[in-house]
Amino acid sequence: MTFFVGALPLVAFLVTWGLANVMIRRQRPSASWLYGEAFLVTALVWGICVTIFTEVLSAFRALTAPALAICWLVVILVGAGALAILDVRLRRVGGFRVWGSASTHSNVVAAEKHPGAWYVSLGIVAIILVVTGITAAMAPPNNWDAMTYHLARVQHWIQNQSVGFYPTNNTRQLFDPPWAEYALLQFQLLTHSDFLANFVQWFSGLGVCAGAALIARRLGANQAGQGLAMIVAATTPMAILQSSSPQNDLVTSFWIVCCVYFALSFARNPDLFNAFALGAALGLATLTKGTAFVFAAPVVLGLGIWLSAHLRGQRAPGLSGRSWGGVLGLLGVVAVLALLLNGAQFARNELAFHSPLGPDGAAYANQTFAPSALVCNAARDVSLELGTPSEMLNAHLYGGVHALCGTLGVNVDDPRISWTAPGGLPFRINPFNTYEGTAGNLAQFALILLALALVFLVGRLRARREVLVYTVLLLLGYILFFCYLRWQPWGNRLLLPWFMAAAPLVGAALDRFLAWRVSAPLLGLALLLLATPFLLFNRNDPLIGASTVFTTPRTSQYFVSNTGVEKPYHDAARFVNQRGCLSIGFHSGIEGWEYPFWLLIGSQPYQAHIEQILVTNQSGRFASASSYQDFHPCAVINVVDRAAPEPATVMVNGTMYQSSWSDGVVAVYLPLARQT
């Protein structure tokens, strides 16, 4: 029964996709590429539903499995009813026969067809999706951020029946954009498990592939170029590794790809449909991750410049007869929808932290914009892609970057342009690795550089205005990234949306420069071969080796990125469980792992009631609520901060707790009156 209830959001997606296919084809009967556009539209509608259901139910503290199941059932019934009505009407007028006629395919933009290269591309992408899907299914969510705040915040929402803010020592559980976790919440709440946690990103990877092909088509690429765009996106190492994790970078990438596609559509035809789609994509992107602002800015800027130039000259067919007032009104729809989707989270952040984006903006942003510092930052960001298995080559690369920064008079570890918060590291060259936080994308980076060079050097590419504008905006996005964000060892993960948006340019720039019957399949197979280590030897979730997702117990897989705490966490949970205690006060620093205790305490996962205690940051004000004042845990778990001595006693809501068990990593405190 749990499986069927948990599948409701997926069924709703499929029904909506069917409805979107019918509605789009009714307006624009054309070739099979409309299935991809329907997929993007469906994802946007589904994303809006996730946001509305989560926020509305939270407002009434009714975020429960039955209420959420009813919401998705309504979507399914309404969608199925609308689909049935449209089906009957279209059959009456012979609509389906029109779609099947050969004449309807004559208006496809990419007149050159390379079915062989296209099918090879589909096969390569299918292989990657199948392998990463197996990994996502077999491996539990186990990366560091998921254990500290991504999944922990979901459990607090489920417990509180609301996404309202609560007292926590890790404020990332509050202020970070929450949409990816909203999506994860749908499945976690309905299935009472995290078995589908990795699939939010996996589906985003599928969507990115569809979007990359569609954008390449918009840029004039033929079938082979569209296929190459898909392959470049699918074989990007960071995308492969992210697609089986509960992070949010691939989700952000998908929404950015949607932004790009519907911005291109709006530029050609500014109507309400494209305005709605662009506003939804922009809103969902910024509701997913703060870096979306960086990558969406060039899209918005480019769209504004394009519309301004073409409205003045009326040179674009889709703008014929359009007035400034009408287009500005549609852009207003885009802005309002984007703000509405973010409104509730912005309001919570403003009330708690006096900023709609939360308190940590300064920790991520550069503190100097001197040209020399920014050039040094750019060199360090480029080096994120260049790590090799050779220590000697990496040392030479490090020396080159160090020398460049020194020549510019900049310290390579200048704290004004380097991440210095807890967990920060000095500048280094990440060696070749298969870790989802630091893996490089060397082959894809080289292809993107080649595509950029071709656009500027080859006249017939420069003559394609959309391609030239797209290229300039891509470069602007990369420049904004290193100008705004400090260097971080895991910065390549943050760059993933840029790589996914750049993949279509590779297809559009290279589609006429290769003998596609031979070169396209060979290039695709070469990229697949280079992607093999990331598919099979994912550091957290390997499919081959001594300890794989097939042979390692699931409870142990949660700790693969922090093996030193596995035994202490199990021992601490066992100590608590022996006392039949399910009401837990939890305390740690911002890097303390909270989520495993939701799994380990009790006879089955998620039985425990866990509240964060001894909160001294801005969220401590939420502890004044009666539900927290009346909270008297039967045990307190403290993830020990090695920089501070472990206290002998702690006080929680008037009750004294004394240290009763400790192993130097975790300490458990029991009420003095209950000491045994």
BASEVO-452488 format. One record per residue (C-alpha): y, x negated, z negated; residue in one letter. Coordinates in steps of 0.25 Angstrom, whole numbers, plus 5000, padded with zeros to 4 digits. Example, Ala and Ser with C-alpha at 12.3 -4.5 7.8 and 13.67 -1.06 7.14 Angstrom:
! residues 2
498249514969a/499649454971s/
//
This chain:
! residues 676
500050005000m/500949894997t/500749835010f/501149965017f/502449975009v/502849835011g/502649855026a/503749965026l/504949875030p/504049815041l/503649945046v/505149985046a/505549865054f/504449895065l/504950045066v/506350005067t/506049895077w/505350005086g/506550095084l/507449985088a/506649945100n/506750095105v/508250105102m/508649975109i/507749995121r/508350135122r/509750075124q/509349955131r/507949965138p/507649815142s/506549715140a/505749675128s/506849585122w/507349715115l/506149715106y/506849585100g/508149655099e/507549775092a/506849675082f/508249615078l/508849755077v/507649805069t/507849685060a/509249715057l/508949865054v/507849825045w/508749715038g/509849825036i/508749915030c/508349805021v/509749785016t/510049935014i/508749975007f/508949854997t/510349874994e/510350024993v/509050034984l/509649914976s/510949994973a/510050104966f/509150004960r/508050064968a/507449944976l/506049984974t/504849974982a/504750134984p/506250144988a/506150034998l/504850085004a/505550225006i/506750155013c/505850085023w/504950215025l/506250285029v/506650175039v/505150185045i/505250335046l/506650345051v/506350235061g/504950295066a/505650435067g/506750375076a/505750295084l/504950415087a/506150505091i/506650395100l/505250375106d/505150525109v/506550525116r/506350405124l/504950455129r/505650575134r/506650505142v/505650395147g/506350285139g/505050205137f/504750205152r/506150155155v/505950035146w/504649995153g/505249995167s/505449855173a/506949885176s/507349885162t/506949735161h/507949685171s/509149675162n/508549565153v/509549455151v/508549345153a/508049365167a/507249235168e/505849275162k/504849165157h/503749255151p/502849125149g/503849055140a/504249185133w/502749215129y/502549075125v/503849085116s/503249215110l/501949145107g/502549035100i/503449125092v/502249215089a/501449085084i/502549055074i/502749195069l/501249205067v/501149075059v/502449095051t/501949235048g/500649185043i/501449095034t/502349205029a/501149295026a/500349185019m/501449115011a/502149174999p/503749154998p/503849014992n/505048944996n/506048894985w/507148994987d/506249114987a/505649074974m/507049054967t/507849174973y/507349234987h/506149314981l/506649304966a/507849394970r/506949494977v/506149514964q/507349534956h/507849644966w/506449714965i/506449704950q/507949754949n/507649854961q/509049804966s/509649684973v/510749684963g/511149554957f/510449514944y/510549394934p/509949274940t/510049124938n/509849104953n/511049184959t/510449154973r/509549274970q/510849354970l/511949304980f/511049254991d/511049355003p/509849435001p/509349505014w/508149415016a/507749455002e/508049605004y/507049595015a/506049525007l/506249624996l/505749735005q/504349675006f/504349624992q/504649754985l/503749834994l/502549744994t/502749694980h/502449554985s/503049434993d/502049435004f/503049475014l/504149385009a/504049285020n/504049385031f/505549415030v/505849285036q/504649285045w/505149415052f/506549345053s/505849235061g/505249335070l/506649405072g/507349265074v/506349245086c/506649375092a/508149355090g/508149215096a/507549265109a/508549385110l/509749285108i/509249195118a/509149305128r/510549345124r/510949205128l/510249215141g/508949145139a/507749185147n/506449225141q/506049075140a/507349045132g/507149165123q/505749115120g/506248975117l/507349035108a/506149105100m/505348985099i/506548895094v/506748995083a/505349015080a/504948865079t/506148825071t/505448765059p/506448825049m/506148965054a/504648945054i/504648895039l/505649005035q/504849115042s/503849115031s/504749105019s/505649205011p/506949125014q/508049195022n/508449095032d/507649145043l/508049295040v/509549245041t/509149175054s/508649315060f/509849385056w/510749275062i/509949285075v/510149435075c/511649415073c/511649325085v/510949415094y/511749535090f/513049455091a/512649425105l/512249565108s/513649615102f/514349515110a/513749575123r/513849715118n/514649755106p/514049885102d/513649955089l/512249915090f/512549765091n/513649775080a/512649835071f/511549735074a/512549615072l/513149665059g/511749685054a/511249555058a/512549485052l/512449565039g/510949535037l/511149385040a/512249375030t/511449455020l/510249355021t/510849215020k/512249155018g/512049065030t/512049185039a/513649185038f/513649045044v/512749075056f/513349215058a/514749165058a/514649105072p/513949225077v/515149315073v/516149215077l/515549205091g/515349355093l/516849375089g/517349265099i/516449325110w/516849465108l/518349415108s/518249345121a/517449445128h/518249565124l/519549505128r/518949475142g/517849585142q/516949485149r/515649535142a/514949655148p/514649715134g/516149705130l/516649785142s/517549895137g/517449845123r/518749845114s/519049755103w/519149875094g/517749915097g/517149775096v/517849755083l/517349885078g/515849835081l/516149705074l/516549785062g/515249855062v/514549715062v/515449665050a/515249795042v/513749795044l/513649645040a/514449675028l/513749795023l/512449725024l/512949615015n/513849705006g/512949734994a/512549584993q/514049544995f/514449634984a/513449584974r/513849444976n/515349474975e/515049544962l/514149434956a/514749314962f/516149354967h/515749314981s/515049404992p/514149284996l/513749234982g/514149114973p/513548994980d/514348984993g/514948844989a/513548784987a/513248805001y/514548785008a/515148645012n/516248605002q/516948525013t/517248545028f/517748405031a/517248375046p/516548245041s/515748325030a/515348435040l/514848335050v/514048265039c/513448405036n/513148435050a/512348305051a/511548345039r/511248485044d/510748425057v/509848335050s/509148455044l/508448465057e/508148325060l/507148285049g/505848215053t/504548175047p/505048035048s/505747975035e/506347865044m/506947965054l/507448055043n/508047935035a/508747895048h/509248035050l/509748035036y/510447905038g/511147955050g/511648075043v/512047995031h/512847895040a/513548005048l/514048065035c/514447935029g/515247895042t/515948035040l/516247995026g/515348105020v/514348095009n/513048145015v/512748215002d/514148265000d/514048384991p/515148454998r/514248475010i/512848465003s/512048564995w/512248524981t/511748644973a/510448634965p/509348594975g/510248514983g/509848384989l/510548264995p/510648255010f/509248225016r/508448235029i/507348335028n/506148275034p/505248355043f/504748465034n/504148605035t/504948665023y/505748795025e/506948735019g/507148605026t/506348605039a/507048555051g/507148615065n/507248495073l/506648545087a/507448675086q/508748595083f/508548505095a/508348625104l/509548695099i/510348565101l/509848555115l/510248695117a/511648675112l/511748555121a/511348625133l/512348735131v/513448645131f/512948545142l/512448645152v/513448725160g/512548845163r/512248865148l/513748845144r/514048955154a/513249055147r/514349105137r/513449165127e/512549035126v/513848945124l/514449035114v/513049045106y/512948895107t/514348875101v/514048975090l/512748905086l/513448775085l/514548845076l/513448905067g/512848765065y/514248705062i/514548815052l/513248785045f/513548635042f/515048665040c/514848775030y/513448745023l/513148615015r/511948535019w/510648575012q/509248515014p/508848655017w/510048675027g/509048695039n/508548825033r/509948875033l/510148835047l/508948925052l/509849035057p/510548935066w/509248885072f/508749025075m/510149065081a/510048935090a/508648965095a/509149065106p/510148955111l/508948865114v/508248965122g/509549005130a/509948855132a/508548805136l/507948925144d/508348875157r/508148725155f/506648725154l/505548755163a/505148865155w/503748885160r/503348755154v/504448705145s/504648835137a/503248845132p/503148695129l/504448695121l/503948815113g/502648755110l/503348625106a/504248695096l/502948775091l/502248635089l/503448585082l/503448705073a/502048695069t/502248615056p/503248715051f/502248825055l/501048765048l/501548675038f/502648755031n/502848675019r/502848795010n/501848875018d/500948785026p/499848855034l/499048715036i/498748615025g/498148595012a/498948705005s/499248825014t/499748965013v/498249005015f/497648915004t/498748904993t/498749024983p/499949114985r/500449084971t/500548934974s/501248954987q/502449014980y/502648874974f/502448784986v/503948744986s/503948714971n/502548674967t/503048614954g/503248754948v/502048824952e/501148794939k/502348814930p/502648944936y/501248994935h/501048944921d/502349004916a/501949134923a/500549134916r/501249104903f/502149234904v/500949314910n/500049284898q/501049354890r/501149474899g/502649454901c/503249514913l/504749514909s/505249384912i/506649314911g/506849204921f/507749084921h/507948974931s/508948894939g/509248934953i/508048854958e/507048914948g/505948984955w/505949134950e/505049204960y/503649154956p/503849214943f/503949354949w/502549324955l/501849254943l/502249334931i/501349464929g/500049494934s/500549514948q/501849474955p/503149544952y/502749604939q/503749524931a/505149574927h/505949444929i/507449434926e/508349304926q/508949274913i/509949174907l/510849194919v/512149124918t/512749134933n/513549254938q/512349344939s/512149334924g/513149454923r/512049544929f/511249514916a/512149614909s/511449734915a/510549804905s/509349784913s/509449634910y/509949644896q/508749724892d/507849624899f/506949554888h/505949464895p/504649434889c/504749284894a/505849194900v/505449104911i/506348984913n/506248894926v/506648764919v/507848694924d/507548544923r/509048514922a/509148594908a/508248584896p/507248704894e/507848794883p/506948824871a/507448964870t/508149064879v/508849194875m/508749324884v/509449454881n/509349424866g/507949374866t/507549224863m/506549164872y/505849034868q/505148934877s/503648964877s/503148894889w/503648784898s/503148674908d/504548614911g/504748704924v/504648844918v/504848884904a/504349024898v/505149084886y/504549194877l/505349284867p/505249224853l/504749344848a/503549344858r/503149204856q/501649184856t/
//
